[in-house]
Amino acid sequence: MIGPDAPFAGPVPRELAAYQDEPKQLATGSPGKNGYLRMGFERRGGKTVLADLERRAPLLVQQALYWDEGMPELPCVFMISNAGGVLQGDRNTVAIRLGPDASAHVTTQSATKIHEMDANHAAQRQEIVLEERAYLEYLPDQTIPHRHSRYRTDTRLVVHPTATLLYGEVLMAGRKYYRDGERYAYDVFSSRVAASRPEGRELFVEKFVIEPARSDVGLVGVMGEWDVFGNVLLLAPKEHVDAIAPQLPSGMDQSGGWAASASRLPNSAGLVFKVLGMEYEPVRDVIRRMWAVVRREIAGREVPKQFAWR
């Protein structure tokens, strides 16, 4: 797994090449701007425990909680940032490993806010490794890029053929109702996800780059009239994927304010499920419907009720 002091290797992507100047404040990757979080889950007896934890501010985890009545053996972990958001020059790393037969639910304590920038950019890399028959629900809250923010996330997934990973991300158009509005006022949002098997066989790579000032996000076939983009990946054994696919919500619901569709991933890896909406809540609710189908098929359990405060 990625170590706490491993450098961000490789060239800066093309879309961020123009944003490498140093901030006038703390230099890029300085202490407090190079958060690190490593979590290792193991199956012990009748439940999974958070057996390995290393954290470095601003990324924090306090402890695993067992509040899910539908799966009381499931550890639920909230990833916390004490920085109040992502700042220019931040270089954060998240590493998660699930051992054989382990299961976990990982989310964030709130939305991730990418603050306005006048220098450099922010980056986060993630590595998620699932061993035999492991089951992970990785469903962070939404990401909100502020005006002139530049952000890239690079994720590596290593998933055993018998394991299941539900990986989601939700991107907002910006602070839509802030002052005069910041709808698509950010500079760059870049997301790359690469998946492989433990022996190294590549399954797929998905990358999307959004540069609102360079290319019209409102075009048909891009975002059109929508303001919220949900992107969910399901990596699971083929027999489960075949059972899940017909049950997923699809089409357009004008009254509900969402549109959704699923496609097969290459190499029989699983499914990609995309949801569009005008607001966050309808997108979140449609993703919850997918989550419910996946958990019912894979674990034979029901998802918990939506918290009133989330």
C-alpha positions in Angstrom: 0.0 0.0 0.0 1.1 3.6 -0.5 3.3 4.7 2.4 2.9 8.0 4.3 5.9 9.7 2.7 5.7 8.2 -0.9 6.1 11.1 -3.4 3.4 11.9 -5.9 5.1 10.1 -8.8 4.7 10.7 -12.5 4.2 13.9 -14.5 1.5 16.4 -13.7 -1.4 15.8 -16.1 -1.7 18.1 -19.0 -4.8 19.8 -17.7 -2.9 20.9 -14.6 0.4 21.8 -16.2 -0.3 25.5 -16.0 -1.0 25.3 -12.2 2.4 24.5 -10.7 3.4 27.9 -9.2 3.9 27.9 -5.4 1.4 29.4 -3.0 2.5 32.5 -1.1 1.5 30.7 2.1 2.7 27.2 3.0 4.6 25.5 0.2 3.0 22.6 -1.7 2.9 19.4 0.4 4.2 21.1 3.6 3.3 19.6 7.0 -0.5 20.1 7.4 -0.9 20.0 3.6 0.1 16.4 3.1 -2.6 14.4 4.9 -2.3 10.6 5.1 -4.8 8.0 6.1 -4.3 4.2 6.1 -7.0 1.8 7.1 -6.7 -2.0 7.3 -9.8 -4.1 8.0 -9.7 -7.8 9.1 -12.4 -10.4 9.8 -12.2 -11.6 13.4 -14.8 -13.9 14.7 -18.3 -12.8 13.7 -17.4 -9.2 12.7 -14.8 -7.1 10.9 -12.5 -4.8 12.9 -10.4 -1.8 12.0 -7.1 -3.6 12.7 -4.7 -1.1 11.2 -4.9 2.7 11.3 -2.4 5.4 10.6 -3.4 9.0 10.2 -1.8 12.3 9.7 -3.6 15.6 9.8 -5.6 17.0 8.2 -7.0 13.5 7.4 -8.4 11.8 10.5 -10.4 8.7 11.5 -11.4 8.3 15.2 -12.8 4.7 15.3 -15.0 2.3 13.6 -18.6 2.4 14.6 -21.2 -0.4 14.4 -24.4 1.6 14.0 -25.8 -0.2 10.9 -28.7 -2.4 12.2 -29.0 -4.1 8.9 -25.4 -5.4 9.2 -24.3 -5.1 12.9 -21.0 -6.8 12.1 -20.1 -4.1 9.6 -17.6 -1.4 10.7 -18.7 2.1 9.6 -15.9 4.7 9.3 -16.2 8.4 8.8 -13.1 10.0 7.2 -12.7 13.5 8.7 -10.7 16.5 7.6 -9.9 19.2 10.2 -8.8 21.6 7.5 -12.3 22.8 6.7 -11.8 21.8 3.1 -9.1 21.2 0.4 -6.6 24.1 -0.1 -4.2 25.0 -2.9 -1.0 22.9 -2.6 -2.6 20.1 -0.6 -1.4 16.6 -1.4 -3.4 14.0 0.4 -3.2 10.2 0.4 -5.9 7.6 1.4 -5.0 3.9 1.5 -7.6 1.2 2.4 -7.1 -2.6 2.5 -9.7 -5.3 3.3 -8.4 -8.8 4.2 -10.2 -12.0 3.3 -13.9 -12.0 4.2 -13.7 -8.5 5.7 -16.4 -5.9 5.1 -16.6 -2.2 5.7 -18.6 1.0 5.0 -16.4 4.1 4.5 -17.8 7.6 4.0 -17.0 11.2 4.9 -18.3 13.4 7.7 -19.6 16.0 5.2 -19.2 17.3 1.7 -15.6 17.9 0.5 -15.1 21.5 -0.3 -12.4 22.5 -2.8 -11.6 26.1 -1.9 -10.8 29.0 -4.2 -7.2 29.1 -5.5 -4.8 31.7 -6.8 -1.8 29.4 -7.1 -1.0 25.7 -7.8 -3.6 23.0 -7.4 -4.8 20.3 -5.0 -4.5 16.6 -5.4 -5.6 13.4 -3.7 -4.5 9.9 -4.5 -6.3 6.7 -3.3 -5.4 3.1 -3.2 -8.1 0.5 -2.3 -7.2 -3.2 -2.1 -9.8 -6.0 -1.6 -8.7 -9.5 -1.0 -10.7 -12.7 -1.3 -14.5 -12.3 -0.7 -14.0 -8.8 0.8 -16.9 -6.4 0.6 -16.5 -2.6 0.7 -19.0 0.2 0.4 -17.0 3.4 -0.3 -19.6 6.2 -0.6 -18.2 9.6 0.3 -20.5 12.7 0.4 -20.5 15.2 -2.5 -17.5 17.2 -3.7 -18.1 21.0 -4.2 -15.5 22.8 -6.2 -15.3 26.6 -5.5 -14.5 29.4 -8.0 -11.1 29.0 -9.6 -10.3 25.7 -7.8 -8.1 23.1 -9.5 -8.3 19.6 -8.2 -7.2 16.1 -9.3 -7.9 12.7 -7.8 -6.1 9.6 -8.8 -7.5 6.3 -7.6 -6.1 2.7 -7.9 -8.4 -0.2 -7.3 -7.0 -3.7 -6.8 -10.0 -6.1 -6.4 -9.9 -9.9 -6.1 -12.3 -11.7 -8.5 -14.4 -12.9 -5.5 -14.6 -9.5 -3.8 -17.1 -6.7 -4.2 -16.4 -3.0 -4.3 -19.1 -0.3 -4.5 -17.2 2.9 -5.2 -19.0 6.2 -5.6 -18.3 9.9 -6.2 -20.7 12.8 -6.6 -19.5 16.1 -8.2 -21.5 19.4 -7.8 -21.4 22.2 -10.3 -20.1 24.5 -7.6 -21.7 26.6 -4.9 -24.8 27.1 -6.9 -26.5 29.5 -4.5 -23.5 31.3 -3.1 -23.8 35.1 -3.8 -24.3 35.4 -7.5 -23.7 31.7 -8.0 -20.6 29.7 -8.8 -22.1 27.2 -11.3 -19.1 25.7 -13.2 -16.9 28.6 -12.1 -14.0 26.2 -11.2 -10.9 25.9 -13.4 -10.2 22.2 -13.5 -11.6 19.0 -12.0 -9.7 15.8 -13.0 -10.6 12.3 -11.9 -8.9 9.1 -12.9 -9.7 5.6 -11.7 -7.7 2.5 -12.7 -8.7 -1.0 -11.7 -6.8 -4.3 -11.8 -6.6 -7.8 -10.4 -4.1 -8.7 -7.6 -1.8 -10.4 -10.1 -1.6 -7.1 -12.1 -4.1 -7.7 -14.9 -5.6 -4.4 -15.9 -9.4 -4.2 -15.9 -10.2 -0.7 -17.0 -9.2 3.0 -16.7 -11.8 5.7 -16.5 -10.8 9.4 -16.6 -12.8 12.5 -17.0 -11.5 16.1 -17.1 -13.8 19.1 -16.7 -12.5 22.5 -17.7 -15.5 24.8 -17.9 -13.6 27.8 -19.3 -12.1 25.7 -22.1 -15.1 23.6 -23.1 -18.8 24.2 -22.6 -20.1 21.8 -19.9 -23.7 22.6 -20.9 -23.5 20.8 -24.2 -25.8 17.9 -24.9 -23.9 14.7 -24.2 -21.8 16.4 -21.5 -23.9 17.8 -18.6 -26.6 19.6 -20.6 -28.9 21.3 -18.1 -27.8 19.2 -15.1 -25.8 20.4 -12.2 -24.9 17.2 -10.3 -23.0 14.2 -11.6 -22.9 10.9 -9.7 -20.5 8.3 -10.9 -20.6 4.8 -9.2 -18.5 1.8 -10.0 -19.5 -1.7 -9.0 -16.8 -4.4 -9.2 -18.2 -7.8 -8.3 -18.3 -11.4 -9.5 -20.2 -11.7 -12.8 -23.1 -13.8 -11.4 -23.9 -11.0 -9.0 -23.5 -8.3 -11.6 -25.9 -10.2 -13.9 -28.5 -10.2 -11.1 -28.0 -6.6 -10.1 -28.0 -4.9 -13.5 -31.7 -5.4 -14.3 -32.8 -4.0 -10.9 -31.1 -0.6 -11.2 -33.1 2.5 -11.7 -32.7 3.9 -15.3 -34.2 6.5 -17.6 -35.3 10.0 -16.8 -37.6 11.1 -14.0 -38.6 14.7 -14.6 -40.7 15.0 -11.4 -37.9 13.5 -9.4 -35.3 15.6 -11.0 -32.8 12.9 -12.1 -31.6 10.7 -15.0 -29.6 7.5 -14.7 -28.2 4.7 -16.7 -25.8 1.7 -16.2 -23.3 0.2 -18.5 -21.0 -2.9 -18.3 -17.4 -2.4 -17.5 -14.7 -4.1 -19.7 -13.3 -7.5 -18.9 -16.4 -8.5 -17.0 -15.3 -6.3 -14.1 -18.8 -5.1 -13.2 -20.9 -2.0 -13.8 -20.6 1.8 -14.1 -23.7 3.7 -13.0 -24.1 7.3 -13.8 -26.7 9.7 -12.3 -27.5 13.3 -13.2 -29.6 15.7 -11.2 -30.3 19.4 -10.7 -29.8 19.1 -6.9 -27.7 16.7 -4.7 -30.6 15.0 -2.8 -32.2 13.3 -5.8 -28.8 12.0 -7.0 -28.0 10.8 -3.5 -31.3 9.0 -3.3 -30.9 7.2 -6.6 -27.4 6.1 -5.6 -28.9 4.8 -2.3 -31.4 2.7 -4.4 -28.4 1.2 -6.2 -26.6 0.6 -2.9 -29.7 -1.2 -1.6 -29.8 -3.5 -4.6 -26.1 -4.3 -4.3 -26.2 -5.0 -0.6 -29.3 -7.2 -0.9 -27.7 -9.3 -3.7 -24.2 -9.6 -2.2 -24.8 -9.7 1.5 -28.5 -10.5 1.8 -29.1 -7.5 4.0 -30.9 -4.2 3.8 -29.3 -0.7 3.9 -30.1 1.5 6.9 -32.6 4.3 6.8 -31.3 7.7 5.7 -30.2 9.8 8.7 -32.3 12.9 9.1 -29.1 15.0 9.6 -27.3 13.8 6.4 
